[in-house]
Amino acid sequence: MTTEELNTVLTVKALVSFILLGVFFGVVSAALNYHWKKYGIEGKQIKKIKRLYFGFALFMGIVMLLALIVILT
């Protein structure tokens, strides 16, 4: 396998991994959001937890996207 072929394979794997992780994260986030709404005890605590979770998730998503851009270029 040449270096160019290896580079192509790794690029495709990186893109597919990013998409799969995004879908997985979306499903897990939807499930968590559903359970937080249905079984939440106090509204203020749940709002704080949601902000923390989705804020951190947004940060990590941006980091992953930047890493993907670096890999693809």
C-alpha positions in Angstrom: 0.0 0.0 0.0 1.4 3.3 -1.0 1.5 6.4 1.1 -1.1 8.1 -1.0 -3.5 5.1 -0.7 -2.9 5.0 3.1 -3.6 8.7 3.3 -6.9 8.3 1.4 -8.0 5.4 3.6 -7.2 7.2 6.8 -9.0 10.3 5.6 -12.2 8.4 4.8 -12.0 6.6 8.1 -11.7 9.9 10.0 -14.7 11.3 8.2 -16.8 8.2 8.8 -15.8 8.1 12.5 -16.7 11.8 12.9 -20.1 11.2 11.4 -20.8 8.1 13.5 -19.7 9.8 16.7 -22.0 12.7 15.8 -25.0 10.4 15.3 -24.2 8.5 18.5 -23.9 11.8 20.4 -27.2 13.0 19.0 -29.0 9.8 20.1 -27.4 9.9 23.6 -28.2 13.6 24.0 -31.8 13.1 22.9 -32.2 10.2 25.4 -30.7 12.3 28.2 -32.8 15.3 27.4 -35.9 13.1 27.5 -35.1 11.6 30.8 -34.1 14.9 32.3 -37.5 16.3 31.3 -39.5 13.3 32.4 -37.8 12.5 35.7 -36.3 15.9 36.6 -36.8 16.8 40.3 -36.3 20.6 40.2 -36.3 22.8 37.1 -33.4 24.9 38.1 -31.1 22.0 38.7 -32.0 20.3 35.4 -31.4 23.6 33.5 -28.0 23.9 35.1 -27.1 20.3 34.2 -28.4 20.8 30.7 -26.3 24.0 30.2 -23.2 22.3 31.6 -23.7 19.2 29.5 -24.5 20.9 26.2 -21.9 23.6 26.7 -19.2 21.0 27.2 -20.6 19.0 24.3 -20.5 22.1 22.1 -16.9 22.7 23.1 -15.9 19.1 22.4 -17.8 19.2 19.1 -15.9 22.2 18.0 -12.5 20.6 18.9 -13.5 17.5 17.0 -14.5 19.5 14.0 -11.2 21.5 14.0 -9.3 18.2 14.3 -11.3 16.8 11.3 -10.5 19.9 9.3 -6.8 19.5 10.1 -6.9 15.9 9.1 -8.7 16.5 5.8 -6.4 19.4 4.7 
